[in-house]
Amino acid sequence: KIANGHAIGLEGVALQAYAAAGLNDDHECVTFEELYARLELGLGVMVREGSSERNVDALIGGVVEHGTETRNIMFCTDDKHTADIRAEGHINYNVNRAIELGLAPMEAIRMATLNTAQHFHIEHLLGSISPGRYADFILAPSIEHIEPQRVFVNGELVAQDGRLVADVPHIDYPDNLRHTVRLHHNLADDEFTIPASGESICAWVIDLIPGQIVNNAAEATLAVKDGIILPDIGHDVLPMFCVERYRKNGNIGRGLIHGFGLNHGAIAGSVSHDHHNIVVVGLDKHDMRVAVEALVETQGGFVVVRDGAVAAILPLPLCGLMSEEETAVVDRKLAAVREAARTLGCPLDTPFMALSFVSLPTVPALGLTDRGLIDVLNHRIVSLSID
């Protein structure tokens, strides 16, 4: 079997140890140099292009420039909103962008098909249109720009001209999957503050990098008033909280973040890899509490709160992660919460995707969990304050 892994930021001896331990691939490359280093060690590389992780240009641009062999290179999306899939495509978007960057069409197509099947040792089943393989294929008018007109699965037509034509079986999800957002106790506004002593504090800040899921560990000096750290709107340093939502311990992790640009209100989401607790960023403690409680009411989702009221919400009631509504409906609600976030000053195209990754304790440099701020590279919980 293939062992997948995350080799984000690894280089030199650490990357060699990763390969020697039996890991077979990586989908976290953000530079061509990282991609090439992995290929040198015999690792497969999945070139990622999702809603907030935009890596195709840098990686494939380098492949084209240096004439790099592509047999161990594949494509993936990692995380991509349905709205972005409808607007851009999925793996076919990666293929098309690679062709635009100068990769030969058949080479790009092979990376999306046969290379992937061979990497996972299932080329006898998938990856090519040949005898003995599953009849999973698409028909497109051109290989220069892949726009599927017909999609076949196991020899049956399932989609045509961008519309599903196959019957989708109804799934009756059990009730326990619909009641997963449960707080340990009733929240108070003051739980959405960060206590500190003195008149100011030097603190760690999660510094977002646009178009990437990795972040920088920045420092900021913030004012303290009445024992509470104040946000710095001028420098876009805002408080953020990670609220445990499985009724296990009532933990609330506290941190600071740069990049959301809010000048009012709060935004929150229950999709937060991989623990999927509720993460909220905002300026007003009451708005943040309202945002968290709104997600408890809907059993998960994305929400924007302004002046104590919900401005927009996308419910995700299945495990706090998924919706049963049609994608067109979900996309409209996603557009509404994105627009509501913009009215609060947020400049990000995909704020809720960004929100879902800042709590991931395996992506450098910092991640916020319900247990506190994580120094990812050193594998430890650190104090928010810098001594």
KASUL-V964965 format. One line per field, one symbol per residue. phi: phi as a letter, one per 40 degrees, with the letter a starting at -180 (. if undefined). Layout:
phi: ???
This chain:
phi: .cbcabbcgcafcccccdccchcbaabbcbbcdcdccccccgccbccbabcbbbbcdcccdcdcccgccbcbbbbabgbacdcccccbhbcccdccccccchccdcccccccbcdcccccfbccbbhacadgcccbabbbcaccacbdcbbbbfgbcbaafgbcbccbccbccccccbbbbbccaccbdccbbbcabgbaacbcbcbcbdgbccbbcbbabbcbbfgbcccbcdbfbbcbbbbcbbfbagcbcbababhcgcbagabaabcacbcfccbbbabbccdcccccccccccghhbabbbfgbccaabcbccggbbbcccdccdcccccccccccccchccccbccccccbcbccbbccbabbcchcbcccbfacbcccbc
